Structures are given as structure tokens and as C-alpha cells.
Amino acid sequence: MKEENKEVQGEMVKFGLKTIPAAKLALCRTDYSKYVGDLLDICFGRETLSESVLKCSKSRTSKTNVLDEGTINDIMAHVMEKFQRINIGMVRAAIRQKLNTCHKSKQRNGM
């Protein structure tokens, strides 16, 4: 079992421009929506998530960041591979939920 942990710790997983150790993925929670939230925290950080959106409409003029599409696509593909019974709509909903939670938390805490 210790040999397995050494192998996992040595591997790196790439999400868009961000490369993270596979050991960090092992720490993510097992529910798919919480797993998505943990992955987003690792890849972007809560400060970035609190100021970002998944996609931006053309009419939007606020100074909101749009999350990197390549990283988001890699996260969605990884999550759908790991959790076979979920679809892309469910992953997008989990991402939106995490973004909304971070934004509300920032407003409440006055960050």
C-alpha cells in the first residue's frame, strides 16, 4: 500500500494551464459536487472564484473574470470520467454553485 501512495504522489495531473499533484486529488471529497468544488479551489483559488463567472454574455459590462475555458473543460472531462453516472449539465451546475457560494461568502465577509 505504501508503494501505491508513492506512485500517486509522483504523478501530476494537468487541468488547462495548471498542473497539480495527483496526491491533492486524493484529498478531494467523494461526492461529485464537492469534488468539483475542491478541484476549483485547487486550480483557481477562492479569491479568483469569488470574482469569476463560468461564461460571460456579450451584454455583460461588469469587470467580472471569466474562468479559463481550457481548465474548465479539463475539469469537466475529469469529473465525468471519475463519476460515470453524471453528465456535463450536472458538472456545470456544480461549478455554478461553487462560484455563487464563493461570491456570496465574499459579500458576507466583506473581502
ABEGO torsion letter per residue (X at the ends): XAAAAAAAAABBBBBEABBBBAAAAAABBABAAAAAAAAAAAAAEAAAAAABBABBBAABABBBBBBBAAAAAAAAAAAAAABAABBAAAAAAAAAAAAAAAAAAAAAAGX
